[in-house]
């Protein structure tokens, strides 16, 4: 299953001419997950050709304006586009009251069921057949959560030559084996999936931190992540300001990724004071080489593991 990250907004607090406010989409062919929803998110979705009708879940890290003020507009746009599929929203306590007040004040009628879920404690908040999403507390100035998307293991590689050697006719029986089912051949012999399929392949793991300072528990829950999308609001010279405002510097984000033994670090939530990002990248790469800077409309393909 193909999977990709699409960055819709990568600025911090104040938008710039090149960076919109925080919003990131994790997408596969059948479903999409939106992390944070700053102002202008629906326009960024249009520009990225992201569907307003697809099966969608939205996850808000915390209730600061740059992370949530785009949500009322997105919900209304979806209604104006005649969305019918249910929509689930997850966020800290207070998100339910915020959205209900917006709907009442604006007299906004939705064309689809809206389910609002307040995250009360760190835990698995979404449990689906193919993946889980876990909320863990971030280290910010107000109640804030980071989110971990973990895909369940994929069935291993199918070996057609082994199936043919066992005289299994191509077609439905091959399909059943690839779904993990034991089959019975016309001659009465049974074949187990592991006779023609390799070991299970681990699922992909993506961590979205939201606004956060570094903290010790991060390495435990982010361990071996394929991608960490991390707050990088300031450069290292502003470490005191970062701490006062509940954010991370470039080197701090890189150290978090290094400690977690991640495969890729993507820096985002960049202060508007940085029209050029070379300094931030340079500082991060000194600690964790496989670091890139998110830009609006950046797309990262996340391949299935072998």
PLY file of the C-alpha trace (Angstrom):
ply
format ascii 1.0
element vertex 306
property float x
property float y
property float z
element edge 305
property int vertex1
property int vertex2
end_header
0.00 0.00 0.00
1.46 3.33 -1.02
1.77 5.95 1.74
2.98 9.51 1.71
3.30 12.62 3.86
2.11 15.92 2.39
3.10 19.13 4.18
0.43 21.80 3.81
1.70 24.30 6.38
5.15 24.51 7.96
5.33 27.90 9.70
5.09 28.66 13.41
2.48 31.05 14.87
2.68 33.57 12.01
2.33 32.60 8.34
4.80 33.88 5.77
4.54 34.36 2.02
6.11 30.92 1.58
4.83 29.05 4.62
1.27 28.50 5.76
0.30 27.52 9.32
0.70 23.95 10.63
-1.06 21.13 8.81
0.34 17.80 7.65
-1.47 14.99 5.85
-0.55 11.31 5.97
-2.26 9.65 3.05
-2.85 6.21 1.58
-5.17 5.26 -1.32
-8.20 4.61 0.89
-7.78 6.94 3.86
-6.06 10.11 5.08
-5.05 11.52 8.45
-4.62 15.26 9.02
-2.34 16.43 11.85
-3.11 19.97 13.02
-5.24 22.40 11.05
-3.96 25.95 10.88
-5.71 28.72 8.96
-5.83 28.21 5.19
-5.67 24.42 5.40
-8.58 23.92 3.01
-6.92 26.09 0.37
-3.67 24.13 0.76
-5.64 20.91 0.35
-7.11 22.21 -2.90
-3.66 23.15 -4.19
-2.40 19.65 -3.30
-5.45 17.93 -4.82
-6.35 16.35 -1.47
-9.94 15.14 -1.37
-12.58 16.71 0.87
-14.65 13.51 0.60
-12.17 10.75 1.42
-12.25 8.78 4.67
-10.52 11.21 7.04
-9.45 11.57 10.65
-8.10 14.85 12.05
-5.70 15.03 15.01
-5.03 18.29 16.84
-1.97 18.45 19.06
-3.12 21.37 21.23
-5.42 24.35 21.35
-3.17 27.19 20.25
-4.67 29.22 17.42
-2.06 28.40 14.77
-2.93 24.71 15.13
-6.75 24.83 15.25
-8.18 27.99 13.69
-8.30 26.42 10.25
-10.60 23.64 11.41
-13.94 25.56 11.41
-13.25 26.73 7.88
-12.27 23.24 6.74
-15.43 21.71 8.22
-17.59 24.32 6.51
-15.79 23.88 3.19
-16.36 20.13 3.38
-20.07 20.79 3.92
-20.21 23.24 1.01
-18.58 20.53 -1.12
-21.41 18.20 0.03
-19.29 15.73 1.94
-21.30 12.71 3.14
-18.72 10.47 4.80
-18.38 10.74 8.60
-15.44 12.75 9.94
-13.60 12.08 13.21
-11.72 14.80 15.09
-9.35 14.08 18.01
-7.80 16.66 20.30
-7.23 17.77 23.90
-10.07 18.63 26.27
-11.70 21.82 25.04
-11.87 20.94 21.35
-15.50 19.82 21.65
-16.58 23.13 23.20
-14.55 25.10 20.64
-16.16 23.40 17.65
-19.66 23.46 19.08
-19.35 27.20 19.80
-18.15 27.83 16.24
-21.04 25.86 14.77
-23.62 27.62 16.94
-22.21 31.11 16.36
-21.88 30.65 12.61
-25.13 28.69 12.33
-23.09 26.18 10.30
-25.00 23.15 9.09
-22.86 20.14 8.22
-23.79 17.63 5.53
-21.95 14.77 7.25
-21.71 13.22 10.72
-19.00 14.84 12.87
-17.53 12.84 15.75
-15.45 14.82 18.26
-13.14 12.82 20.54
-11.38 14.50 23.46
-8.07 12.89 24.43
-8.02 12.52 28.21
-4.88 10.43 28.75
-1.94 9.09 26.76
-3.17 5.88 25.09
-4.09 4.22 21.82
-6.95 6.38 20.55
-7.54 4.69 17.19
-7.45 0.92 16.71
-8.12 -0.19 13.15
-7.54 -3.45 11.30
-4.37 -2.18 9.62
-3.02 0.46 12.01
-3.13 2.15 15.40
-2.71 5.78 16.42
-1.41 6.55 19.89
-1.51 9.88 21.71
1.39 10.66 24.07
1.91 13.80 26.09
4.21 16.37 24.52
6.32 18.83 26.53
4.67 22.15 25.68
3.34 25.11 27.66
-0.25 23.80 27.66
-1.79 20.36 27.41
-0.46 18.96 24.16
-0.15 15.58 22.49
2.17 14.00 19.99
0.76 11.27 17.77
2.25 7.97 16.62
0.88 6.23 13.55
1.88 2.55 13.58
0.96 0.28 10.73
0.43 -3.37 11.59
2.78 -5.92 9.96
2.35 -6.67 6.28
2.12 -10.21 4.99
5.45 -11.34 3.55
6.51 -11.57 -0.07
4.60 -14.10 -2.21
6.80 -16.48 -4.25
4.98 -17.57 -7.45
7.65 -20.13 -8.29
6.96 -21.97 -5.03
3.23 -21.96 -5.72
3.78 -23.37 -9.19
6.12 -26.05 -7.84
3.32 -27.16 -5.50
0.96 -27.29 -8.52
-1.29 -24.53 -7.16
-3.27 -23.06 -10.09
-2.92 -19.31 -10.46
-5.99 -17.31 -9.50
-8.29 -17.55 -6.50
-6.08 -19.98 -4.56
-3.08 -17.67 -4.90
-5.24 -14.81 -3.64
-6.34 -16.79 -0.59
-2.75 -17.69 0.29
-1.75 -14.02 0.04
-4.55 -13.20 2.51
-3.07 -15.69 4.97
-5.57 -18.49 4.38
-4.74 -22.20 4.24
-6.02 -23.75 1.02
-7.02 -27.22 -0.16
-5.93 -28.30 -3.63
-8.12 -30.34 -6.03
-6.03 -33.42 -5.13
-6.88 -33.04 -1.44
-3.49 -31.70 -0.30
-3.44 -28.62 1.93
-0.99 -25.74 1.60
-0.21 -23.27 4.38
0.65 -19.65 3.51
4.16 -19.93 4.96
5.00 -22.53 2.28
4.80 -19.88 -0.45
5.07 -16.59 1.47
8.06 -15.10 3.27
8.12 -13.73 6.84
5.85 -10.83 7.73
7.25 -7.39 6.98
7.09 -4.76 9.74
4.64 -1.90 9.31
5.62 1.74 8.93
5.86 4.11 11.90
5.39 7.87 11.67
5.70 10.25 14.64
4.23 13.76 14.60
5.37 15.75 17.63
3.44 19.00 17.39
4.90 21.77 19.56
7.29 20.36 22.12
10.50 20.76 24.06
12.79 17.73 24.28
12.00 15.15 26.96
13.40 11.79 28.05
10.40 9.59 27.22
10.49 10.63 23.57
13.02 7.97 22.57
10.82 5.22 24.02
7.69 5.92 22.01
9.49 7.13 18.86
11.88 4.18 18.77
12.80 3.05 15.22
10.35 5.48 13.58
10.53 5.62 9.81
9.79 9.34 9.92
9.74 11.84 12.78
8.08 15.18 12.00
9.48 17.42 14.74
9.05 20.95 16.03
12.05 23.11 15.05
10.92 26.62 15.85
14.32 28.18 16.63
18.03 27.87 15.98
20.40 26.79 18.73
21.34 30.34 19.73
17.74 30.83 20.90
17.62 27.77 23.17
16.44 29.85 26.14
13.62 31.38 24.10
12.69 27.90 22.84
12.46 26.64 26.42
10.40 29.62 27.56
7.92 29.07 24.72
7.81 25.27 24.86
9.61 24.58 21.58
12.72 22.84 20.27
15.82 24.08 18.50
17.34 22.39 15.44
19.96 20.45 17.41
17.45 19.44 20.06
15.11 17.98 17.44
18.02 16.18 15.81
19.14 14.73 19.13
15.62 13.41 19.74
15.68 11.64 16.36
19.18 10.28 16.97
18.26 8.91 20.39
15.15 7.27 18.95
17.23 5.76 16.11
14.81 7.12 13.54
15.38 6.71 9.82
14.38 10.24 8.77
13.85 13.52 10.60
11.68 16.23 9.04
11.89 19.66 10.67
8.79 21.83 10.67
7.03 24.65 12.60
9.69 27.16 11.54
9.65 30.65 13.04
8.90 33.43 10.57
12.23 35.00 11.56
14.00 32.53 9.23
13.51 33.46 5.57
16.37 31.05 4.84
16.66 27.68 6.54
20.33 26.82 5.89
21.33 27.58 9.48
18.69 25.25 10.94
19.57 22.40 8.59
23.28 22.81 9.26
22.78 22.66 13.02
20.51 19.61 12.82
22.72 17.66 10.41
25.69 17.96 12.73
23.74 15.77 15.14
21.54 13.66 12.82
22.62 13.49 9.19
19.38 12.20 7.68
17.48 15.44 8.29
15.43 17.48 5.84
13.45 20.69 6.16
9.73 20.64 5.44
8.45 23.17 2.94
4.82 23.79 2.03
3.69 21.16 -0.50
6.64 18.87 0.15
5.67 15.24 -0.48
7.56 12.33 1.10
6.85 8.81 -0.12
7.12 6.21 2.65
7.88 2.79 1.11
6.79 -0.56 2.52
9.61 -2.18 4.47
11.29 -5.27 3.08
0 1
1 2
2 3
3 4
4 5
5 6
6 7
7 8
8 9
9 10
10 11
11 12
12 13
13 14
14 15
15 16
16 17
17 18
18 19
19 20
20 21
21 22
22 23
23 24
24 25
25 26
26 27
27 28
28 29
29 30
30 31
31 32
32 33
33 34
34 35
35 36
36 37
37 38
38 39
39 40
40 41
41 42
42 43
43 44
44 45
45 46
46 47
47 48
48 49
49 50
50 51
51 52
52 53
53 54
54 55
55 56
56 57
57 58
58 59
59 60
60 61
61 62
62 63
63 64
64 65
65 66
66 67
67 68
68 69
69 70
70 71
71 72
72 73
73 74
74 75
75 76
76 77
77 78
78 79
79 80
80 81
81 82
82 83
83 84
84 85
85 86
86 87
87 88
88 89
89 90
90 91
91 92
92 93
93 94
94 95
95 96
96 97
97 98
98 99
99 100
100 101
101 102
102 103
103 104
104 105
105 106
106 107
107 108
108 109
109 110
110 111
111 112
112 113
113 114
114 115
115 116
116 117
117 118
118 119
119 120
120 121
121 122
122 123
123 124
124 125
125 126
126 127
127 128
128 129
129 130
130 131
131 132
132 133
133 134
134 135
135 136
136 137
137 138
138 139
139 140
140 141
141 142
142 143
143 144
144 145
145 146
146 147
147 148
148 149
149 150
150 151
151 152
152 153
153 154
154 155
155 156
156 157
157 158
158 159
159 160
160 161
161 162
162 163
163 164
164 165
165 166
166 167
167 168
168 169
169 170
170 171
171 172
172 173
173 174
174 175
175 176
176 177
177 178
178 179
179 180
180 181
181 182
182 183
183 184
184 185
185 186
186 187
187 188
188 189
189 190
190 191
191 192
192 193
193 194
194 195
195 196
196 197
197 198
198 199
199 200
200 201
201 202
202 203
203 204
204 205
205 206
206 207
207 208
208 209
209 210
210 211
211 212
212 213
213 214
214 215
215 216
216 217
217 218
218 219
219 220
220 221
221 222
222 223
223 224
224 225
225 226
226 227
227 228
228 229
229 230
230 231
231 232
232 233
233 234
234 235
235 236
236 237
237 238
238 239
239 240
240 241
241 242
242 243
243 244
244 245
245 246
246 247
247 248
248 249
249 250
250 251
251 252
252 253
253 254
254 255
255 256
256 257
257 258
258 259
259 260
260 261
261 262
262 263
263 264
264 265
265 266
266 267
267 268
268 269
269 270
270 271
271 272
272 273
273 274
274 275
275 276
276 277
277 278
278 279
279 280
280 281
281 282
282 283
283 284
284 285
285 286
286 287
287 288
288 289
289 290
290 291
291 292
292 293
293 294
294 295
295 296
296 297
297 298
298 299
299 300
300 301
301 302
302 303
303 304
304 305
